[in-house]
Amino acid sequence: MTTSGHTEQGLHLIPFHGLRYVAERVGSLAAVTSPPYDVVVRPDGLHHLECADPHNIVRLILPQAETPAARNEQAAKTLHDWLAEGVLATDPRPALYVYEQNKDDQLQRGIIGALALSTAEAGIVLPHEDVMPHVVTDRADLMRATHANLEPLLLSYRGGQDEDGVEEVIERAVASEPLLATTTEDGVNHRLWAVTDPAEQSAATRDLAHRQALIADGHHRWATYLRLQDEHHEPGAWDFGLVLLVDTARYPLQVRAIHRLLRRLPVSQALDALADSFQVRTVEGPLAAALEELSSAATEGNAFLLAGDGRFHLVSHPAPELVDRTVRHDRPQAWRTLDATVLHAALLEQVWHVPDSPEHVNYIHDTEAAVEQAERLGGTAVLLHPVREEVVRELAQQGVTMPRKSTSFGPKPATGLVLRALTG
């Protein structure tokens, strides 16, 4: 049971007082937003965001200092200063927030609120990936220092045919003037509305109260929410976490792969070690053409594209004996044949002997960035083909998690449009 006495076996979303930028105090709303913290992977990307506006949200989600403790202290001070200076202000009425992203022919709408964490125990919020403990520790330290949810998780759910449910609440909201509207440099139009009418809020929460959600993006933040909830024994704000819920029956998410950068393994060594365990052939570039080859090979089984030496190498058809020997047998067949499973169990652990640690492996969402960094560092980029959402959901419903950083669902919400304070 949550602090509000909720007993439904479904999602329990509540309104909250949003913490938002005051438009008149910043250069532009677009200039203070950022992608989620784990997508800002390059130092030049971080520097670009810091320079876009002195109040860019990246100064909170990725503070820069000599030590982790100093970084978290700096983020807490920055947040305190921005509140004192009126750069950020708390909305006067508790709200659920309707959020829209629109670019070209892609439209996505969802609802932002504070979700009861008790749903984790009931299997109502389904994770599909493992997490890295050191990342959870890092995010927990930051959240503990700032006493805030700085960016929402992205959760997907399947809506129903309720006559007055979430979708109708969203449609009525978008017919009115938005709280804010901005276009980020990637060409995505963002709009946000506040739903403050208690009747509208009740209609949305009633609809969600018998639904299940899949964590599309934000496994480490979800694990962070749960860790911090365990630390706070009195009922309160830490029993809830900031989320964006999207009905993927109406607004299907895109699923992209997350690539691996093996910083200390040159491509030549990676290829030499494959020997008779995989089929290897060099494919023609440019990158888009090489990815087409990867997509075609992926229809027949496990396939990877190696880059970093100025060429592209298609690695496919792993030896059955290798897979049988290295991949766990106590998991469903759909899990055993995942590219990420075979990559980690067979290639990283057995063939290449690469530890899955930040010093050796970086996880990169952007394909071009992965190739560029591999070439610059003399390492190997391992490019993967995306997994279908149905496979992800089916495994999650069986309680089976995929290897960490197996998928990248999107479009991801922009960070900085609405935050949630955990005090005051």
N, C-alpha and C positions, 0 to 999 in steps of 0.2 A: 504493500500500500504506500502511496506517495504522501507527501505532506499535506496535500489537499483532500485526502480521503478517497482518492480515485481507486476504483476497484475493477474497472473494465480490463479485459485481457486484450488490450490493443494499445495503440499509440496514445499517449497522454500529453498533448501540447497545450501550453498555457501562454497567455500574453505577458509581455514584460515592458519595462520602460527602456526603449532603445536609446543607445548612446550614439549620437551622430555628429558629423562635422557641421559646423555653422558656415554656410556657403560664403557669407560675407567676409569671413576671417581667413579664407584660403584662396590661392590663385584660381583654382577650378576644382570641382569635385573629381574630374577625371585624373587630375594631377596628383591627388592624394590617395588614389586607390592602388592596389597591387594584386597580382595573382596570389593564390595561396602560398604560404611560406615555403612548401617543399617543391614548388614549381620555379621559384627564383633560385636557379641553380648556379648561375655564373656570377663571379664578382663584378663583371661589367654590367650585368643586369641589375644587381643590387645598387651599384653606384648610379646607374641611370635613374632608378626610382628615387634614390635619395636626393638627386639633383633636380628631379621634376618639380618638387615643392618641399620646402623645409619641414612641412608637416605630413609628408607621405607616411602612410600607415606602416610601411616597411621598417620605420624606426621603432615601431612597437613589436612587430612580429619577428623581426630579425635585427635586434639591436647589435651594434658593433662596439666591442671593448676587448680588453686584453684577456679577461678570464670569464668563464660562465657566470660567476657570481656578480661580476661587475656589469656584464651585459644585462642581467635581469634587474639589477639595481637601477641601471640607466633607463630601462624600459619603464619601470615603475615611476621614476622621477619625471620622465617625459610625459607619461599619461597624466600625472598629477599637475604638471605645468600647463598642459594643454587644456585641462579642465578649468584651472584657475584663470587662464587667459581668455577663456571663452571660445577657444578653437573647437572644442567638443562640448556638447551640451546634451542633457538628458531630456527626452521627450516627456511632456507633462502627464500624459495619460498612457496607461499600459496598452500595448497594441500587439496584434499579430501583423506581420508585414508581408504584403504581396510583392513579389520580386519578379521582374521580367527582364529577359535578355533576348535581343533580337539582332540578327545580322543576316542580310540577304534573305534567303528563304527559310532560315532556321529561327523558330520562335520557341522559347521556353518560359514557362511560368510556374511559380511555386509559392509556397508560403513559409515564412520564417517565424519561428517561435522558440520557446524554451521547452525542451522535451524531458519528461521524467526519466531518470536513469534507471528506475526500477524495472523498466521494460527489458533491460539487458538480461535479468535473471529469468524472465518469463519467455525468453526466446522470441521476443517481438521485434527487436532490432537485430538483424542478422549481419554479423561480420563475415567477410569472405576471404580476408587475407590475414596472415600472421603479422605481427609488429616487431620492430626492433627496440629492445628495452632501452637502449641509450637515447633513442629519439623520444620515447615516452617520458623518460626522466627529464630531458631537456625541456620539453613542452610543459611538463608539470611544474618545473621550477619557474618558468616564465609566467604561467597562469597563477601560480601561488603568489608571485611577487606583485603582479599587476592587479590581482583580484578581479579579473575580467575574462570573459570569452571574447577573444579578439577577432575570430573569424568562424563562420558557421561550417558545420559538416554538411555534405551533400548526401541526402537519403532519397532513395527511390521507393515508390510504393505503387500498387495497382488500385486505382480508384474504382468505385462502383457506379450504380445508377441512382443514387439517392437524389430525391427531388430537390432537396435544399442542403447540399453538402458543400465540400470545399470548393469544387469547381464553380458552383454558382456564386459563392462568396468572392472568389477571385474575379469572375466576370463582372460582378457588380462594382468591385473596386476599380478595375481598369477602365471603367466607363467614366470615372471621375478624374480630376486633376491629380497628378502624382505629387508626392512630397518632393521628389527630386528626379531629374532626368539628366543623363550625361552620356557621352560617347567616349570610350577609352581608345587608346591609340591603335588597338587591334581592329577597330571598326565596329565593335560591339556596342549597341545601344542598351543602356541600363535604365530601368525605371523602378521606383519604389513607392508603394502606397501604405499607409497605416490604417489598419482595420481596428477602430476603437469602440464601435458599437457592440455592447455586450451580447445582443441578440445574434449579430453576425459572427462574433467570436464563438458563441455556443454552437451555432450551426456547423462551423468548421471543426471544432473539437469533437462534436458528436459523431461526425462522419469518420473521423480518424480513429475513434475509440475502439473500433473492431478491425483495424488494419495492421498489417505487418510491413516492415520496411527493411530494405537492404542498404547497408552502408556502401554508397557508390564511391565516395571520396572522403577521407578523414579518419581512417582506422586509428592512427596514432593519437589524434585529438579525442576520439571516443574512449580509447584506453586511458588517456589522461583524465578525462571527466570521471571515469570510474575510480581511478586511483585517488583523486582528490576527494571524491565523495566518501571513500573509506576513511579518509583522515578527519572528516568532520562528522562527529557523532550526533550532534543536534540537528533536527530537521531544519532545512533552510534552502538558500539559493544554490548551494553546492549539490543539491539533489536533482538539479536540472542542467541541461547543456544546450547551447545555441545550435540550431539546425535549420537547414533549408530542405523542405520536403517537396519532391516533384513527382507528379503522377505520370509514370512513364507509359501508361496506356494512351495518354493524350499527347505527351511530349517525350518521345523516345530519346534516351541519352545516346550520345556517341561513345563507343568504347575504343580506346586506343591502347597500344602497348606501352610499357615503360621499359626503356632500354638499359643495358648494363655497360658501364665503362670500366674496363679492367686496366687500371692505371699502370700497373707494373708488368704487364704481359704484352710484349710486342706481337704483332700479327704473325710474323715469321715463326716465332716459338709456338704460338697457338696452333698454327697449321701443322707444324712438324709433329706436335704431340697427338694429333688426331689419328695418325697412322691408318690402321684398318678399321677403326671404330665408327667412322662416319664416311659418307661420300662427300667429296669436296670438289667444287669447280668454280673457277673465276667467271663472273658474269659482267656484262657490259654496264657501264654507267650511262647517263648520270644517275644520281641517287633515286629519282622517281622510277627509272627503268629497272634498277636493281631491286627496288621494293616490289615491283610487279612480279619479278622472278620469285621473290620470297613468297608472295601471296599465292602464286601458282603451286609452288612446292609444298606449301602448308596444307593444301587440300589433300595431299597424299600421306601426311604424317608430320613428325617433328622436323622443323627447319629453322635455321638461323642464318643471318647475314652478318659476316664479319667485315669490319672496315677499320681503317687507321693507317694503311700504307699507301693510300692513294688509289686503291682498287677495291673491288667488292668480291667477297668469296662466299658462295652459297654452301652451307653445311647442312646436310640432310641425311635421312635414312640411317639412323643410329643402329649399330649392331644389336640384334635382339638379346644376345647374351649379356651385353653391357647394361642394357636397360633392366633386364631381369635381375642382374646381380646388384645394381645400385639403387633402384627405386623401391620404396617400401611396398609391401604386398598387403598391408592392412588398410588400404584406402580403396575407394571405388575406382573402377577402370577409367572413368572420365578424369579423375585426378591424376592417375598414374601416367596418362598420356599427354598431360598438359606440357606445352613447351617449357614453361618456367620450371616445372618439376624436373624434367629431363635435364634442363640446363644446369640446375643447381646440384642435383644428385649425381648425374653422370659426368658432365663437363667440368663444372667448377671444382667439385670435391675429388673426383677420381682421376680425370684426365689431365686437368690443368693444375690441380692442387692450389687453387686460389682461395684464400680465406674470405668468407663473406663478412668483411669488416670495412669501415669507411676508408681505411688506408689503402685498401686494395680494390674495392668495388664501389662505384658511384651509380646511383639510380637517376636516370635522366629521361624526362618526358619528351623533350624536343629531339626529333630524329637528326636534324642538321647539326644541332649543338653536340649531340653524342659523337657524330663523325668528326666534327671540327676539333673537339677536345682530344679525341683519340689521336688524331694526326699531330696535334700540337705537343702532346705528352709522350708520343711514341708508344702508346698503349693500344688496346683493342676495344673497339665498340662492338658489342653484340646486340644486333637489332632483332626484335621479335615481332611476330605477327599478332594482332589483337585477338583476344578470346571473345566469343559471342556472349552476350548478356544472359541468354538462357542457360548456358553452361554454368556461369557464375552463380546465378540464382538457385539452380538445382542443387549444386554442391552446398551452398550456404544453408538451404533448407534441410539438408542431411546432416548439418552440423560439421561439415568438412571445410576447413580453411585452405585457401590456396597459398602457395609460396608468396612471401611478402613482395609487394610492389609488382604484382602480376598484371594489373590492369590500371588504366587511367580513364575514368568516366568523365564526361563533360557534356556541355560546357560547364566549367566550374564557376561558382559565384565569385564576383569580384570582392576582394577583401577591403574593408574600409567604409562600406555603405551603411552598415549598422552593426554596432557592438553591443555587448551585454555586460553591464557592471554587476559584480557579485557582492557589493557592499553599497550601503547608502540608499 
